Amino acid sequence: MASIKDVAAEAGVSVATVSRVLNDHPSVSAEARTRVLAAVETLGYRPNAVARSLRTDQTRTLGLVISDVLNPYFTELARSVEEEARALGYSVIIGNADERPELQDHHIRTLLDRRIDGLLVSPTDGGSPLILDAARAGTPMVFVDRWIPGVDVPVVRADGRTAIRDLVTHLHALGHRRLAIIAGPAATTTGSERVEAFREALREYGLPLPGAYIGQGDFQAASGRRVTEEFLNLPEPPEVVFAADNLMALGALDAIRARGMRVPDDIALAAFDDIPWFVHTDPPITAIAQPTPDLGRAAVRALVDRIEGRPPQSVTLPARLVVRRSCGEAAPVSPEPAPAPPVQRSNP
């Protein structure tokens, strides 16, 4: 690979002049700038990003630590983060915490050691000393999807409370009265918030949420399967299982089918975090959809604002209920075909 010295020799200027051209310094003559840029093109020179970061104290790189790369929600979130960052001139390094706090902190430590300009985190729990220390040290940081209460960091998230209330209203209208929830980890804000929103919505209709109808999951499929099996073993199983994320809904569906039962004939199923393959299950799954691409883009913009000295803003976007057929909804009625128009005959 060509070096900056090679470019200087090709252009017939000093290394300092090449450096000034590459950094858009105004003190370089038009003639020298033209020669340097021509030499860069001829030699295929690419600036050393590491060396440049040492000079400017910026790497134009963001870190993203997501909770579970196998979760389609976080996969879509990561994609929108990468696209928005690229549009703003930044690259992204992604770390997968796999819902494990110690792995989350490993990725955060590694990213900070690599001199990233800012950090996007979906915390796996609320007690990471490393995150707290980084926030106190002034590291540009934004929480996305989940957050740590009491930490002065902008938060970009969806508000699912209204959508959960809409779901309970929908289920009540369908005649369901025994509703259970597979909850996410209580140490996460999304885990605790969704249970509380579900409880509040049931209370509005005078419906109880007994302890036996609250199953503790971990946002992964195996826990959804385990909790659903526990529900089905109860003397009075629930009529509806609401999984607080999509992977736990998949596990719930596996458990129901393993019993030879059918959704929604034997038990209804709903989920938080709509994903594309929910429309392909039989029946399609009623779910709460988050505006995932918008969340990713907003999180990047908030972080870049923080990095570039502008005041960042927290953002809360609404989630929405998507009604399908997994809770006993009527199948959509196909419209009757329109009668064929009469044949117009012309007189000979």
The 8 nearest C-alpha neighbors of each residue, nearest first, counted from 0:
[[1, 2, 44, 43, 45, 42, 5, 3],
 [0, 2, 44, 5, 42, 3, 43, 6],
 [3, 1, 5, 4, 0, 6, 44, 45],
 [2, 4, 6, 5, 7, 14, 1, 17],
 [5, 3, 7, 2, 6, 14, 8, 1],
 [6, 4, 2, 8, 3, 7, 1, 9],
 [7, 5, 3, 9, 4, 8, 38, 10],
 [6, 8, 4, 12, 10, 14, 5, 13],
 [9, 7, 11, 5, 6, 10, 4, 12],
 [8, 10, 6, 7, 11, 38, 5, 35],
 [11, 9, 7, 34, 35, 8, 12, 38],
 [10, 12, 8, 9, 7, 13, 34, 6],
 [13, 11, 7, 10, 16, 8, 14, 17],
 [12, 14, 16, 15, 7, 17, 11, 8],
 [13, 15, 17, 7, 16, 4, 18, 3],
 [16, 14, 18, 13, 17, 19, 12, 7],
 [17, 15, 19, 13, 18, 14, 20, 12],
 [18, 16, 14, 20, 19, 15, 7, 35],
 [19, 17, 15, 21, 16, 20, 22, 14],
 [18, 20, 24, 16, 22, 17, 21, 23],
 [21, 19, 23, 17, 22, 18, 24, 32],
 [22, 20, 18, 19, 23, 17, 24, 46],
 [21, 23, 19, 20, 24, 18, 17, 25],
 [24, 22, 20, 21, 19, 25, 27, 18],
 [23, 25, 19, 22, 26, 20, 27, 21],
 [26, 24, 27, 23, 19, 28, 20, 22],
 [25, 27, 24, 28, 19, 20, 23, 16],
 [28, 26, 25, 32, 29, 31, 24, 20],
 [29, 27, 31, 30, 32, 26, 25, 33],
 [28, 30, 32, 31, 33, 27, 34, 26],
 [31, 29, 33, 28, 32, 34, 27, 35],
 [32, 30, 34, 28, 33, 29, 35, 27],
 [31, 33, 29, 35, 30, 34, 20, 36],
 [32, 34, 30, 36, 31, 35, 37, 29],
 [35, 33, 37, 31, 10, 32, 36, 38],
 [36, 34, 38, 32, 10, 37, 33, 31],
 [35, 37, 39, 33, 38, 34, 32, 40],
 [36, 38, 40, 34, 35, 39, 41, 33],
 [39, 37, 41, 35, 40, 36, 6, 10],
 [40, 38, 36, 44, 42, 37, 41, 43],
 [39, 41, 37, 43, 38, 42, 36, 44],
 [40, 42, 38, 39, 43, 37, 44, 36],
 [41, 43, 44, 39, 40, 38, 1, 6],
 [44, 42, 40, 41, 39, 45, 1, 0],
 [43, 45, 39, 42, 1, 46, 2, 40],
 [44, 46, 47, 43, 1, 39, 2, 0],
 [47, 45, 48, 44, 51, 3, 2, 21],
 [46, 48, 50, 49, 51, 45, 52, 2],
 [49, 47, 51, 50, 46, 52, 58, 45],
 [50, 48, 52, 51, 47, 53, 58, 46],
 [51, 49, 53, 47, 52, 48, 54, 46],
 [50, 52, 48, 54, 53, 49, 55, 47],
 [53, 51, 57, 58, 56, 49, 55, 54],
 [54, 52, 50, 56, 51, 55, 49, 57],
 [53, 55, 51, 52, 56, 50, 57, 49],
 [54, 56, 52, 57, 53, 51, 58, 50],
 [57, 55, 52, 53, 54, 58, 51, 114],
 [58, 56, 52, 55, 59, 116, 53, 115],
 [57, 59, 52, 60, 115, 116, 114, 56],
 [60, 58, 89, 57, 116, 90, 61, 88],
 [61, 59, 90, 58, 115, 89, 91, 116],
 [62, 60, 91, 117, 115, 116, 118, 90],
 [61, 63, 118, 92, 91, 119, 93, 110],
 [62, 64, 119, 93, 120, 118, 92, 94],
 [65, 63, 94, 120, 93, 95, 119, 121],
 [66, 64, 95, 121, 67, 96, 63, 120],
 [65, 67, 96, 98, 97, 95, 121, 123],
 [68, 66, 97, 69, 70, 95, 65, 98],
 [67, 69, 70, 74, 95, 73, 65, 66],
 [70, 68, 67, 71, 74, 73, 97, 72],
 [69, 71, 72, 68, 67, 73, 74, 246],
 [72, 70, 74, 73, 69, 75, 274, 68],
 [71, 73, 75, 70, 74, 76, 272, 274],
 [74, 72, 76, 75, 71, 70, 68, 77],
 [75, 73, 71, 77, 76, 72, 68, 78],
 [74, 76, 78, 72, 73, 77, 71, 79],
 [75, 77, 73, 79, 295, 74, 78, 291],
 [78, 76, 80, 74, 75, 79, 73, 81],
 [77, 79, 75, 81, 80, 76, 82, 74],
 [78, 80, 82, 295, 292, 76, 81, 77],
 [81, 79, 295, 77, 83, 78, 82, 296],
 [80, 82, 84, 78, 79, 83, 91, 85],
 [81, 83, 79, 85, 84, 80, 78, 86],
 [84, 82, 86, 80, 85, 296, 81, 79],
 [83, 85, 89, 87, 81, 86, 82, 80],
 [86, 84, 88, 89, 82, 87, 83, 90],
 [85, 87, 83, 84, 88, 82, 89, 81],
 [88, 86, 84, 85, 89, 83, 303, 300],
 [89, 87, 85, 86, 84, 90, 59, 83],
 [90, 88, 59, 84, 85, 60, 87, 91],
 [89, 91, 60, 85, 61, 84, 59, 92],
 [92, 90, 61, 60, 62, 81, 93, 89],
 [91, 93, 62, 63, 61, 94, 90, 60],
 [94, 92, 63, 64, 62, 91, 95, 65],
 [93, 95, 64, 106, 63, 96, 65, 92],
 [96, 94, 65, 97, 68, 67, 64, 66],
 [95, 97, 103, 66, 102, 98, 99, 67],
 [96, 98, 67, 99, 66, 95, 68, 102],
 [99, 97, 66, 96, 123, 67, 100, 103],
 [100, 98, 102, 97, 96, 101, 103, 123],
 [101, 99, 103, 102, 123, 104, 98, 124],
 [102, 100, 104, 103, 99, 105, 96, 127],
 [103, 101, 105, 96, 99, 104, 100, 106],
 [102, 104, 96, 100, 106, 101, 105, 99],
 [103, 105, 107, 101, 106, 102, 108, 100],
 [106, 104, 102, 108, 103, 107, 109, 101],
 [105, 107, 109, 103, 104, 108, 94, 110],
 [106, 108, 104, 110, 109, 105, 111, 103],
 [107, 109, 111, 105, 106, 110, 104, 112],
 [110, 108, 106, 112, 107, 111, 105, 113],
 [111, 109, 113, 107, 112, 108, 106, 115],
 [110, 112, 108, 114, 113, 109, 115, 107],
 [113, 111, 109, 110, 114, 108, 115, 107],
 [114, 112, 110, 111, 115, 109, 108, 58],
 [115, 113, 111, 112, 116, 110, 58, 57],
 [116, 114, 60, 61, 117, 113, 111, 58],
 [115, 117, 60, 61, 57, 58, 59, 114],
 [118, 116, 139, 61, 115, 140, 62, 302],
 [117, 119, 140, 62, 61, 63, 139, 120],
 [118, 120, 63, 141, 140, 142, 62, 64],
 [121, 119, 64, 142, 122, 63, 143, 65],
 [120, 122, 145, 143, 65, 142, 144, 66],
 [123, 121, 124, 120, 145, 146, 125, 66],
 [122, 124, 98, 100, 66, 187, 99, 121],
 [125, 123, 187, 186, 122, 126, 100, 127],
 [124, 126, 147, 186, 127, 187, 122, 123],
 [125, 127, 124, 128, 147, 131, 130, 186],
 [126, 128, 129, 130, 125, 131, 124, 100],
 [129, 127, 131, 130, 132, 126, 133, 104],
 [128, 130, 132, 127, 131, 133, 104, 108],
 [131, 129, 133, 127, 132, 128, 134, 104],
 [130, 132, 128, 134, 129, 133, 135, 127],
 [131, 133, 129, 135, 134, 130, 128, 136],
 [134, 132, 136, 130, 138, 131, 135, 129],
 [133, 135, 131, 137, 136, 132, 138, 130],
 [134, 136, 132, 137, 133, 131, 138, 151],
 [137, 135, 133, 134, 138, 132, 131, 139],
 [136, 138, 134, 135, 139, 133, 140, 132],
 [137, 139, 133, 134, 136, 140, 117, 135],
 [140, 138, 117, 306, 305, 137, 118, 302],
 [139, 141, 118, 117, 119, 138, 302, 152],
 [142, 140, 119, 153, 152, 154, 302, 143],
 [143, 141, 154, 120, 146, 121, 119, 153],
 [142, 144, 155, 121, 145, 156, 154, 120],
 [145, 143, 156, 121, 155, 157, 142, 146],
 [146, 144, 121, 143, 188, 122, 189, 142],
 [145, 147, 142, 122, 148, 188, 154, 121],
 [146, 148, 125, 150, 149, 145, 122, 188],
 [149, 147, 150, 146, 125, 188, 151, 152],
 [148, 150, 151, 147, 152, 146, 125, 131],
 [151, 149, 148, 152, 147, 131, 134, 146],
 [152, 150, 149, 153, 134, 148, 135, 147],
 [151, 153, 150, 141, 154, 140, 142, 134],
 [154, 152, 313, 141, 312, 142, 155, 151],
 [155, 153, 142, 313, 143, 141, 156, 314],
 [156, 154, 314, 143, 313, 298, 315, 144],
 [157, 155, 144, 315, 143, 154, 316, 314],
 [156, 158, 316, 315, 317, 318, 159, 289],
 [159, 157, 317, 160, 318, 316, 315, 156],
 [158, 160, 318, 162, 161, 163, 157, 317],
 [161, 159, 163, 196, 162, 158, 164, 193],
 [160, 162, 164, 163, 159, 165, 158, 318],
 [161, 163, 165, 319, 159, 164, 320, 160],
 [164, 162, 166, 160, 165, 161, 159, 197],
 [163, 165, 161, 200, 167, 166, 162, 168],
 [166, 164, 162, 168, 163, 167, 169, 161],
 [165, 167, 163, 169, 164, 168, 170, 162],
 [166, 168, 170, 164, 169, 165, 171, 163],
 [169, 167, 165, 171, 166, 170, 164, 172],
 [168, 170, 166, 172, 167, 171, 165, 173],
 [171, 169, 167, 173, 172, 168, 175, 166],
 [170, 172, 168, 174, 175, 173, 169, 167],
 [171, 173, 169, 174, 170, 168, 175, 167],
 [172, 174, 170, 171, 175, 169, 327, 328],
 [175, 173, 171, 172, 176, 170, 169, 327],
 [176, 174, 171, 170, 173, 177, 238, 178],
 [175, 177, 178, 174, 171, 206, 238, 170],
 [178, 176, 237, 238, 175, 239, 179, 206],
 [177, 179, 239, 237, 238, 176, 240, 180],
 [180, 178, 212, 240, 237, 213, 239, 241],
 [181, 179, 241, 213, 240, 242, 182, 214],
 [182, 180, 242, 214, 243, 216, 215, 213],
 [183, 181, 215, 216, 243, 180, 214, 190],
 [182, 184, 190, 217, 216, 218, 243, 185],
 [185, 183, 190, 217, 186, 187, 216, 182],
 [184, 186, 191, 190, 187, 183, 188, 182],
 [187, 185, 124, 184, 125, 188, 190, 191],
 [188, 186, 124, 190, 185, 189, 184, 123],
 [187, 189, 191, 190, 192, 145, 146, 186],
 [190, 188, 192, 187, 191, 193, 145, 183],
 [189, 191, 183, 184, 187, 185, 188, 192],
 [190, 192, 185, 188, 194, 189, 193, 195],
 [193, 191, 189, 195, 194, 190, 188, 196],
 [192, 194, 196, 195, 191, 190, 189, 197],
 [195, 193, 197, 191, 196, 192, 198, 182],
 [194, 196, 198, 192, 197, 193, 199, 191],
 [195, 197, 193, 199, 160, 198, 194, 192],
 [198, 196, 194, 200, 195, 199, 193, 163],
 [197, 199, 195, 201, 196, 200, 194, 202],
 [200, 198, 202, 196, 201, 197, 195, 203],
 [199, 201, 164, 197, 203, 202, 198, 196],
 [202, 200, 206, 198, 203, 204, 199, 197],
 [201, 203, 205, 199, 204, 200, 206, 198],
 [204, 202, 200, 201, 205, 199, 206, 198],
 [205, 203, 202, 201, 206, 200, 171, 168],
 [204, 206, 202, 203, 201, 207, 200, 176],
 [205, 207, 201, 204, 202, 208, 176, 203],
 [208, 206, 209, 201, 205, 202, 198, 177],
 [207, 209, 212, 198, 210, 206, 179, 201],
 [210, 208, 211, 212, 207, 213, 179, 178],
 [209, 211, 212, 213, 208, 214, 179, 207],
 [212, 210, 209, 213, 214, 230, 233, 208],
 [211, 213, 179, 210, 209, 208, 214, 180],
 [214, 212, 180, 210, 211, 179, 181, 215],
 [215, 213, 181, 226, 182, 180, 212, 216],
 [214, 216, 182, 181, 183, 213, 184, 217],
 [215, 217, 222, 183, 182, 181, 218, 223],
 [216, 218, 183, 184, 219, 222, 215, 182],
 [219, 217, 183, 247, 216, 244, 246, 220],
 [220, 218, 246, 247, 217, 221, 222, 223],
 [219, 221, 250, 247, 246, 223, 222, 249],
 [222, 220, 224, 223, 250, 219, 225, 247],
 [221, 223, 216, 225, 224, 220, 219, 226],
 [224, 222, 247, 250, 251, 220, 226, 221],
 [223, 225, 250, 251, 254, 221, 227, 222],
 [224, 226, 222, 228, 223, 227, 221, 229],
 [225, 227, 229, 223, 228, 214, 224, 222],
 [228, 226, 230, 229, 224, 251, 225, 223],
 [227, 229, 231, 225, 226, 230, 254, 224],
 [230, 228, 226, 232, 227, 231, 225, 233],
 [231, 229, 227, 228, 232, 233, 236, 226],
 [230, 232, 228, 236, 229, 233, 227, 237],
 [233, 231, 229, 230, 228, 234, 236, 235],
 [232, 234, 236, 235, 230, 231, 229, 211],
 [235, 233, 236, 232, 231, 230, 237, 229],
 [234, 236, 233, 237, 231, 232, 230, 177],
 [237, 235, 233, 231, 230, 234, 238, 232],
 [238, 236, 177, 239, 178, 179, 235, 230],
 [237, 239, 177, 266, 178, 267, 175, 236],
 [240, 238, 267, 178, 237, 268, 266, 179],
 [239, 241, 268, 179, 180, 267, 178, 242],
 [240, 242, 180, 269, 270, 268, 179, 181],
 [243, 241, 270, 181, 248, 244, 247, 180],
 [242, 244, 271, 182, 181, 270, 183, 241],
 [245, 243, 271, 272, 242, 247, 246, 270],
 [244, 246, 248, 247, 272, 270, 271, 249],
 [247, 245, 220, 249, 219, 248, 244, 218],
 [246, 248, 223, 220, 250, 249, 219, 245],
 [249, 247, 251, 245, 242, 246, 250, 270],
 [248, 250, 246, 252, 247, 251, 220, 253],
 [251, 249, 224, 220, 223, 247, 253, 248],
 [252, 250, 224, 223, 248, 254, 253, 227],
 [251, 253, 249, 255, 250, 254, 248, 256],
 [254, 252, 250, 256, 251, 255, 257, 249],
 [255, 253, 257, 224, 251, 252, 256, 228],
 [256, 254, 252, 258, 257, 253, 260, 251],
 [255, 257, 259, 258, 253, 260, 254, 252],
 [256, 258, 254, 259, 255, 253, 260, 252],
 [259, 257, 256, 260, 255, 254, 261, 253],
 [258, 260, 256, 257, 261, 255, 254, 265],
 [261, 259, 256, 258, 255, 265, 262, 257],
 [260, 262, 265, 264, 263, 256, 259, 255],
 [263, 261, 264, 266, 267, 325, 265, 268],
 [262, 264, 267, 266, 325, 327, 326, 265],
 [265, 263, 262, 261, 266, 327, 267, 260],
 [266, 264, 261, 263, 260, 262, 267, 238],
 [265, 267, 263, 238, 262, 239, 264, 268],
 [268, 266, 263, 326, 239, 262, 325, 238],
 [267, 269, 240, 325, 239, 326, 241, 266],
 [270, 268, 241, 285, 286, 284, 242, 240],
 [271, 269, 286, 242, 241, 248, 244, 243],
 [270, 272, 244, 287, 243, 286, 245, 273],
 [273, 271, 288, 287, 244, 245, 289, 270],
 [272, 274, 288, 286, 287, 271, 245, 277],
 [273, 275, 276, 277, 272, 71, 72, 245],
 [276, 274, 277, 278, 273, 279, 71, 72],
 [275, 277, 279, 278, 274, 280, 273, 283],
 [278, 276, 284, 279, 275, 283, 280, 274],
 [277, 279, 283, 276, 280, 275, 284, 282],
 [280, 278, 276, 277, 283, 281, 282, 275],
 [281, 279, 283, 282, 277, 278, 284, 276],
 [282, 280, 283, 279, 284, 262, 325, 278],
 [281, 283, 280, 325, 324, 284, 262, 279],
 [284, 282, 278, 280, 281, 277, 324, 323],
 [285, 283, 325, 277, 323, 286, 324, 269],
 [284, 286, 323, 322, 269, 325, 321, 324],
 [287, 285, 270, 273, 321, 269, 271, 320],
 [286, 288, 320, 271, 272, 319, 273, 321],
 [289, 287, 273, 272, 319, 318, 286, 320],
 [288, 290, 318, 291, 272, 157, 287, 319],
 [291, 289, 293, 292, 294, 318, 288, 316],
 [290, 292, 294, 289, 293, 76, 295, 75],
 [293, 291, 79, 295, 294, 290, 76, 296],
 [294, 292, 296, 291, 295, 290, 297, 79],
 [295, 293, 291, 297, 292, 296, 298, 290],
 [296, 294, 80, 79, 292, 298, 76, 293],
 [295, 297, 293, 299, 298, 83, 294, 80],
 [296, 298, 300, 294, 299, 295, 293, 301],
 [297, 299, 301, 295, 296, 300, 155, 294],
 [300, 298, 302, 296, 301, 297, 303, 80],
 [299, 301, 297, 303, 302, 298, 304, 296],
 [302, 300, 311, 304, 298, 299, 303, 312],
 [301, 303, 305, 299, 304, 300, 141, 298],
 [304, 302, 306, 300, 305, 301, 307, 299],
 [305, 303, 309, 301, 307, 302, 311, 306],
 [304, 306, 302, 303, 311, 308, 307, 309],
 [307, 305, 303, 304, 308, 139, 302, 117],
 [308, 306, 304, 305, 309, 303, 302, 310],
 [307, 309, 305, 306, 304, 310, 303, 311],
 [308, 310, 304, 305, 307, 311, 306, 303],
 [309, 311, 305, 304, 308, 312, 301, 307],
 [312, 310, 301, 305, 304, 309, 153, 302],
 [311, 313, 301, 153, 314, 310, 154, 155],
 [312, 314, 153, 154, 155, 311, 315, 301],
 [315, 313, 155, 312, 154, 156, 316, 297],
 [316, 314, 156, 157, 155, 158, 317, 313],
 [315, 317, 157, 158, 156, 314, 318, 290],
 [318, 316, 158, 157, 319, 159, 315, 289],
 [317, 319, 289, 159, 288, 157, 158, 162],
 [320, 318, 162, 288, 287, 321, 317, 289],
 [319, 321, 287, 162, 286, 322, 288, 166],
 [322, 320, 286, 285, 287, 319, 323, 288],
 [323, 321, 285, 320, 286, 324, 284, 328],
 [322, 324, 285, 284, 283, 325, 321, 328],
 [325, 323, 328, 326, 283, 282, 327, 284],
 [326, 324, 284, 263, 282, 268, 285, 267],
 [325, 327, 267, 263, 324, 328, 268, 269],
 [328, 326, 263, 325, 324, 329, 267, 173],
 [329, 327, 324, 326, 330, 323, 325, 173],
 [330, 328, 331, 327, 324, 332, 323, 326],
 [329, 331, 332, 328, 324, 323, 327, 333],
 [332, 330, 329, 333, 328, 324, 334, 323],
 [333, 331, 334, 330, 329, 335, 328, 336],
 [332, 334, 331, 335, 336, 330, 337, 329],
 [335, 333, 332, 336, 337, 331, 338, 330],
 [334, 336, 337, 333, 338, 332, 339, 331],
 [337, 335, 334, 338, 339, 333, 340, 332],
 [336, 338, 335, 339, 334, 340, 333, 341],
 [339, 337, 340, 336, 341, 335, 342, 334],
 [338, 340, 341, 337, 342, 336, 343, 335],
 [339, 341, 338, 342, 337, 343, 336, 344],
 [342, 340, 343, 339, 338, 344, 337, 345],
 [341, 343, 344, 340, 339, 345, 338, 346],
 [342, 344, 341, 345, 340, 346, 339, 347],
 [345, 343, 342, 346, 347, 341, 340, 339],
 [344, 346, 347, 343, 342, 341, 340, 339],
 [347, 345, 344, 343, 342, 341, 340, 339],
 [346, 345, 344, 343, 342, 341, 340, 339]]
